[in-house]
Amino acid sequence: MRKVVTTYINPDMDGISLMYAYTELLNKKGEQANYYFEGTIKKEVEIVLNKFNIKLNNINKIENDDNIVLVDTNYLTELSKYVKKENIVEIIDHHNRDSWLDDNTDIKIQIELIGAAATLVAERFKNENIGISRESAILLYYGIISNTMNLKIKLTSKKDIEMADWLKQQVPEITDKITTEIFVEKSEIGNSLREEMEVEFKDQFMSISWSMGQLEVANVEDFLSKYEKDIRKILNTVSEENDVDYISVNCMDIINGYSIVVARDEKTAKVISDAVGFEFKDLKAKTNELVSRKEIVKVIRGIYIK
Ligand SMILES: [Mn+2]
């Protein structure tokens, strides 16, 4: 039976890279496989695709009898309505394991809480000694770089670094210069701010109604002087539309290595500052080093556990 590799709606670099590369790996092992995604792909993915002239080949639909492989997620709420739970055969992910998996023991699962799920697929190519295409190597490399903020965030594991290194060796076109160009281009967000903010999903692991988005840009202070008003408008709109009590966005400066958390209101700022000790001024808190949303959310989940 055909396998369809898929991820969350509006996929990012990690999700796209896993779909593309894992489909290739399955094909090279003689299995019939395709990938499928819905929604708009993140701007960063478009930039990488254009820079390296890579074309995606998304199939039109998932059939009723397709076997499903989930990558970079194990959360049913983030998926296309055409994904049938009972058809899921495999999961490769780096997010907390959801409880529905406890009752579905025949699914092949690899979940490791490392920097990027792309690392896990790169490792399979390397360990199984299967030749990786230029395209898969580039996509997986930028999947790792994107998820780990150029290997800078604390969640970056030794394995993420090793696999990024290995992928870079496979493709001479990958240079630090191109990577910086990608980061700078990615910061020119303009009218896709709401999608890029990733604040649409309430955190299902918390007892409070919480959503923290994330923006990854080249120069956060300049960026905020330009866009803070728009960001605040979006936080208000999403809070009302999705009925979220605590909403904020973590703005990571990928060039200069710090973060600024923008909280919608005092109560959100208080929850964050009580949990991780950030000091807010005008509902903004700047950190000395690059802090990712995952690190902050991990602490908050520990306090407001469901
Ligand atoms: Mn990921």
Residues whose N, C-alpha, C, O or C-beta is under 5 A from the ligand:
A	BS01	MN	D14 D72 A117 N147
